[in-house]
Amino acid sequence: MSTMWRDSILLSGLILLYISDINGQSCNGRCGETFEMCSCRAACESLLSCCGDYRESCIQISPYSGTMMGGTVFSILNASFYSSKQEQLTCRFRGEIETVGFTDGEGQGYCVSPLLFQSGWVPFEVSTDGQTYNRSGEFLSVHPSKMDAAFKVTLVNSTQWQYYGTPNATGTLRMTWNPSLVGAETVNIELWGYNEVNTTTTVATGEEASAPLRAEWTYLYSLDRGVVNSGSFSFTPKPSQKPYSDWEMGSVRVSSSNYSEGARNVQAVWSGAHALAWHLEETFRQDSAGWALDRCLSWDAQEKNLPNFLEEIVDCPCTLAQARADTGRFHTDYGCDIEKGSVCTYHPGAVHCVRAIQASPKFGAGQQCCYDHTGAQVLTGDSIGGSTPDRAHDWGSPPYGSPPRIPGLSHWKYDVLTFYYCCLWSDNCHIYFRHRPSSGCGAYNPPRAGAVLGDPHFVTFDGLSYTFNGKGEYYLVQSPERGLIVQGRTEQVMLENGTLAKATRLSAVAMRENTSDVIEVRQVQQQGHLEVLRNQQVLSFTEQTWMDLHGVFLYSPTTQNVTVMFSSGVGVEVRGREGGAIALTVLLPSDYANLTQGLLGQMNSDPSDDLLTSMDEVVSPDKASPEDIFNFGAGWKTSNETSLFTYDSKHLLDTYYYVKHDPGFVPAFSVVEDPRDPLVLDMLNMCFGEGALFCKYDTLITRSLAVGNSTLMSFQSHEALLHDLLPVVSCDWLATPRNGEKEGTRYLEGAIVSFSCKSGYGLFGSTERTCLPSGEWSGDETYCLSENLLGLVLGTVFSIATLITMWVMISLHYRKQNRTRQNRMEAKVIFEQS
């Protein structure tokens, strides 16, 4: 930034500050808005266009996230609370939940997050008098299981905790925590219980009517009080008495002993939710299997009266490769992750599980899909480790707040605790699997993928490859019918020597689906690193890698990788690459067929019409010159009215805000492979096979083997993704015959399943069946019958076959006699006439 620009914009900022004060334009309660003379958006700071009270009114916090269970203390960074002594603040979340904050006497303010029963960004306000709330911000409420272990109470040897009281599970239990998270010399160790209960209301007639379920998060009792805050506590559990023993799941809380026992919304640290085996009544310890069976049977009866959620959940991907590739609709289940050693406690035999990202629309149910080391589905019909659907989605679902849509806790109530009843504390998994059977993959359709990579090259959803080196902002995907917009920004490539190449690269992507938050991902100065913005405000992933937003989810495990997941199942993967380029993949579900347009083409399995212009004319790929394709791409430029991008610097304003497609920039449409060029030999050794043309172009245009190799690797990654997403044929699950055995648990095309019978039983039907390309099994259904019964069946079949044969022979005999008689009569008539 030049000194003149800096001075002029500083002067403009001071003038705006003065004018906004005069005109009374304030950010009080208006954060995120823009006025005629000033702005309350985050971008105003870099543009020096903020209203005078922006920093005091639109506050930033640290840490910006914490568990939805509450108890996280965060400081208010950019506001001062002038006082000579400590004073109380009131922090109000969602406009309704108030917690007590405080100041430290040096102008620093602090709030305590409350119990929220939701995940995602939650608005809050701050008041110094309990009446006027003139400062506001946002706090990221996090699913308890997605919190880093360093910010939770750790139950040491968790298996001992959750099996305590069953045979051979006794002794002392131990927990640990980070003492600094509590901020006190002594602490109370408390048990809290969770339940979801029916409520009733009385109508005008005096009759009771059912009302929605209510979540109960209740303090039960303290395990100890006034304990030194050493970060560790051990105890020997004792059976609880009623009514406490009725609470069968919950969490342990560690909080300052300065607070009264059971005080809500105070600074604290929590354990994860778990089955409270160690706290249950004495009858559980005397006969844990019998106690659990009673609960299992009671749950079985209740499930039969609940709506059937299985009909509205999505089918699983057929293979592990599909499950990991379909990132718009499925995401790794943190309880069984192949990237973290495949510790699959609840799914033995599986190496990886995924969950459907979106809950089912009506019941808020979830889907889980697990796979073995061969990449095949693990089904409950074959294994206790099979994947199980969920009546309550583990990650909850909007609008949250009410059962069964509360993140984590509703899932524990309906799907996990009941698994303990039937499978872990007793041996009755067949009852559990009756209501939670694995889903097959017969109705699964993999998504279609389009890509942008290198400087920049496009691979459409139908597989057409081409290069478009325009400089500006363009529609990559647009679907007016589905409300989806994905836009791309390109910038001119700068070479290592500081000169500009006659080529561009993808430098930013912005997207929205219907009324979702606007998500923008862009390159930053540090090569390969990405910056993510939500509604023009930069997001930080230093504390959390997953964020629940409005109509969209974000996942960013590293600064080079961002995955965006929309409610419809659309996935957008953004990767930072060598040379400052962005590699982009857009995944569209099959129901987007014939509903897309833009630089990634029409998704209709016909690449010949992918170069559809914004004027609804088709440019033939076979006849189009590079100049024709350049003009086609230029036609898909955005406008100021439709742009989703953020312009928070002079460079962005000057380069893109006023000009969406730079007509003065003409790229190099081709490059020359000069044998005398010292780069060519190494390039030819590197650039071969699929993607070689893109690799050569990028190497020569940027004078960088590293950039060319990055383009080649991006193209090969896209090809591998397409291979993983190829449709496969699946046949229905085959049951093991009663009194028999089954060999084979794969149900894809070409799979063979063999059957045999136990001693004393004979096999009736097919001994071997093959999954055919039609999705049907060869052969006949298999039965194992006792040898006496089999003899009777075979005898009966033989007798029936004999009777049928006799009937056919007799019928043929009488037919022959009738034909002979008829022939004789016809001959007689002819003789008499002659």
QUIURHU-V866301 format. One record per residue. N is the residue number from 1. PSI is psi in whole degrees, -180 to 180 (* if undefined). Layout:
n	psi
N	PSI
N	PSI
This chain:
n	psi
1	128
2	158
3	-40
4	-44
5	-41
6	-44
7	-41
8	-40
9	-31
10	-44
11	-41
12	-39
13	-41
14	-39
15	-45
16	-40
17	-45
18	-46
19	-41
20	-35
21	-41
22	-44
23	-4
24	22
25	114
26	151
27	3
28	109
29	10
30	24
31	135
32	-6
33	163
34	133
35	179
36	-40
37	-13
38	176
39	151
40	20
41	156
42	-32
43	-13
44	-25
45	-43
46	-25
47	-2
48	44
49	19
50	149
51	159
52	-33
53	21
54	-52
55	-33
56	-32
57	-40
58	89
59	152
60	152
61	162
62	128
63	158
64	-1
65	162
66	170
67	147
68	-11
69	-14
70	178
71	0
72	127
73	127
74	148
75	150
76	116
77	-45
78	24
79	143
80	141
81	93
82	115
83	146
84	-7
85	166
86	138
87	163
88	137
89	156
90	125
91	122
92	121
93	137
94	21
95	10
96	-28
97	117
98	137
99	161
100	120
101	-170
102	166
103	162
104	9
105	-9
106	17
107	-1
108	128
109	154
110	145
111	160
112	127
113	146
114	176
115	126
116	-24
117	31
118	161
119	161
120	-179
121	128
122	125
123	147
124	161
125	158
126	138
127	145
128	-13
129	1
130	1
131	-49
132	118
133	96
134	11
135	141
136	157
137	-165
138	145
139	134
140	110
141	128
142	138
143	130
144	-38
145	-14
146	-1
147	143
148	143
149	-26
150	-16
151	20
152	162
153	126
154	124
155	103
156	131
157	68
158	-30
159	-42
160	-40
161	-45
162	-9
163	5
164	129
165	-17
166	167
167	131
168	17
169	91
170	-166
171	-162
172	136
173	147
174	143
175	155
176	160
177	168
178	112
179	-29
180	-19
181	-15
182	-36
183	43
184	157
185	-34
186	152
187	161
188	141
189	111
190	152
191	129
192	143
193	152
194	141
195	160
196	123
197	152
198	143
199	155
200	151
201	153
202	123
203	178
204	-28
205	-7
206	-5
207	154
208	138
209	145
210	147
211	170
212	156
213	152
214	134
215	134
216	118
217	106
218	135
219	129
220	-62
221	169
222	136
223	-30
224	160
225	150
226	32
227	141
228	133
229	74
230	-11
231	10
232	144
233	135
234	149
235	161
236	113
237	147
238	148
239	140
240	166
241	160
242	144
243	-3
244	-35
245	-12
246	-17
247	116
248	-2
249	153
250	-158
251	159
252	137
253	138
254	120
255	166
256	139
257	-3
258	-22
259	152
260	154
261	134
262	8
263	134
264	152
265	47
266	163
267	126
268	168
269	140
270	152
271	169
272	161
273	143
274	162
275	129
276	55
277	-40
278	-16
279	-9
280	169
281	168
282	-34
283	-28
284	-43
285	-30
286	-38
287	78
288	-38
289	-42
290	-42
291	-46
292	-38
293	-41
294	-43
295	-40
296	-45
297	-37
298	-42
299	-41
300	-45
301	-40
302	-41
303	-35
304	-20
305	1
306	158
307	151
308	101
309	-14
310	-26
311	-18
312	2
313	155
314	154
315	157
316	154
317	151
318	-28
319	162
320	-38
321	-45
322	-42
323	-38
324	-23
325	-28
326	68
327	-8
328	-24
329	-19
330	145
331	153
332	135
333	118
334	-14
335	-4
336	88
337	119
338	-26
339	-14
340	30
341	5
342	48
343	93
344	78
345	-44
346	-1
347	65
348	137
349	-19
350	152
351	-16
352	140
353	151
354	160
355	145
356	131
357	-41
358	139
359	156
360	149
361	-40
362	-47
363	-6
364	29
365	164
366	160
367	139
368	140
369	125
370	152
371	149
372	-174
373	-17
374	-7
375	3
376	154
377	143
378	118
379	147
380	-22
381	-18
382	-22
383	147
384	-19
385	8
386	155
387	147
388	133
389	165
390	132
391	-33
392	121
393	132
394	-37
395	8
396	-176
397	148
398	146
399	15
400	-165
401	-39
402	146
403	147
404	37
405	16
406	123
407	130
408	-55
409	-43
410	-40
411	-43
412	-42
413	-48
414	-25
415	-31
416	-51
417	-38
418	-28
419	-37
420	-46
421	-52
422	-30
423	-40
424	-37
425	-11
426	168
427	67
428	44
429	-27
430	-30
431	-44
432	-45
433	-17
434	-33
435	-15
436	57
437	147
438	144
439	143
440	-164
441	17
442	-31
443	7
444	131
445	119
446	155
447	168
448	145
449	135
450	155
451	152
452	129
453	159
454	-139
455	81
456	146
457	146
458	137
459	112
460	171
461	-25
462	5
463	5
464	132
465	136
466	169
467	133
468	115
469	39
470	157
471	113
472	-152
473	129
474	158
475	118
476	-47
477	136
478	131
479	89
480	-36
481	-32
482	0
483	21
484	133
485	127
486	119
487	149
488	144
489	132
490	148
491	157
492	139
493	132
494	130
495	168
496	-28
497	4
498	-5
499	162
500	133
501	162
502	55
503	163
504	175
505	156
506	123
507	-15
508	152
509	136
510	146
511	157
512	149
513	116
514	-120
515	20
516	168
517	150
518	126
519	130
520	134
521	128
522	156
523	146
524	177
525	-36
526	119
527	132
528	-11
529	144
530	148
531	135
532	133
533	141
534	117
535	46
536	14
537	130
538	134
539	146
540	135
541	23
542	-26
543	-36
544	144
545	-14
546	136
547	133
548	117
549	-174
550	109
551	9
552	150
553	151
554	143
555	123
556	88
557	-24
558	170
559	-7
560	-9
561	129
562	131
563	129
564	130
565	115
566	165
567	-29
568	-9
569	0
570	133
571	140
572	117
573	126
574	128
575	133
576	134
577	170
578	140
579	5
580	5
581	157
582	134
583	128
584	137
585	130
586	125
587	122
588	131
589	160
590	-22
591	3
592	2
593	134
594	18
595	14
596	156
597	168
598	-168
599	-19
600	10
601	179
602	132
603	88
604	19
605	20
606	96
607	-16
608	-20
609	19
610	-26
611	57
612	122
613	169
614	-13
615	12
616	33
617	145
618	128
619	125
620	122
621	-34
622	-28
623	-10
624	136
625	165
626	-36
627	-39
628	-43
629	-36
630	-44
631	-38
632	-49
633	-40
634	-31
635	-15
636	24
637	153
638	-173
639	169
640	-33
641	-27
642	-10
643	140
644	-1
645	161
646	136
647	86
648	27
649	162
650	-39
651	-45
652	-38
653	-48
654	-36
655	-35
656	-30
657	-39
658	-20
659	111
660	-25
661	121
662	105
663	-17
664	-9
665	120
666	117
667	171
668	114
669	-17
670	166
671	156
672	129
673	90
674	118
675	-24
676	-12
677	120
678	-16
679	-21
680	-44
681	-50
682	-37
683	-45
684	-33
685	-26
686	-43
687	96
688	165
689	-163
690	134
691	4
692	-40
693	-44
694	-42
695	-45
696	-46
697	-49
698	-34
699	-48
700	-37
701	-30
702	-8
703	40
704	119
705	-33
706	-42
707	-44
708	-41
709	-38
710	-41
711	-43
712	-44
713	-38
714	-42
715	-44
716	-36
717	-39
718	-42
719	-41
720	-39
721	-45
722	-38
723	-42
724	-28
725	7
726	137
727	145
728	157
729	133
730	140
731	159
732	154
733	142
734	130
735	153
736	129
737	146
738	134
739	25
740	-175
741	154
742	137
743	119
744	127
745	19
746	141
747	28
748	167
749	131
750	-13
751	144
752	130
753	127
754	152
755	148
756	165
757	154
758	165
759	136
760	-1
761	145
762	149
763	131
764	120
765	-150
766	136
767	-17
768	136
769	143
770	138
771	116
772	161
773	-21
774	-8
775	8
776	158
777	141
778	164
779	-166
780	161
781	144
782	138
783	149
784	112
785	149
786	150
787	-38
788	-45
789	-37
790	-41
791	-42
792	-44
793	-46
794	-39
795	-43
796	-44
797	-42
798	-43
799	-44
800	-41
801	-39
802	-45
803	-42
804	-41
805	-45
806	-43
807	-42
808	-43
809	-43
810	-42
811	-43
812	-39
813	-48
814	-35
815	-42
816	-44
817	-44
818	-40
819	-40
820	-44
821	-42
822	-39
823	-41
824	-42
825	-41
826	-39
827	-39
828	-42
829	-43
830	-40
831	-43
832	-37
833	-31
834	*
